């Protein structure tokens, strides 16, 4: 096959809108692995929010989690690559997030912590199928090792705080994982950094990797891989950097890519 590693985003890409993985996708992944390929996924989710999927798929290849801040081995439950935020970056960005009135979730390698529960946070937890720790004195001084900070707000709020963070020249990277989610990562973070660490760990050349995604936090994922593929439902900004387009997440676009690789066909269609 042309590609040894296929790495897919989860939400909006491998997952259907009801957050399930279709049988066609499961079958295609198993066939690809049986033929000698490696399959993994890269997601903003952490270990807890991802485990139902890697257990269901019986994934044996390390996973890129927390938008690239963590490379995790699901077989041994080991962290292979950990890239936390610097304490001064957390301290610098924190007041800007609070002043904007955003809902804040602080992620370490295994759990997320909030200062207080809100209806917005509860909705997010149901979406991801996780629980969080509640720590009323949560602050940069008490947060411990921070892998990423997820903030939730209206798009206009997120635009304004992103502009303020950029203007303050803080050592962080910002990614949008949905219209209402802004995530604060280490400056060298992102899914692309996680994929680079994964390729090095597996000993697979970049040109032998293929990535599939749907949203703006997948930009460096697609750029880093040897071939970047967007699902049909992808954000226009992601399609601008992808080289091929597959079917939508509701039409089993990941399976369509894997089936094409197994059958020696072109993947999807070129993006003009």
Protein Blocks (a to p, Z undefined) as FASTA:
>chain_A
ZZfbdcddfehilpcfkopacfklmmmmmmmmmnopacddddfbdfklmmmmmmmnopab
dcdeehhpaccdfklopafbdcdddfklmmmmmmmmmmnopacddddfkbccdfbdcfkl
mmmmmmnopacdddfkgcfklnopafbdcddddfklmmmmmmmmmmnopabddddfbfkb
ccdddfkgcjklmmmmmmmmnopafklcccddfbfklmmmmmmpmbdcddfkbcfklmmm
pmbdcddfklommmmmmmmmmnopaehjadZZ
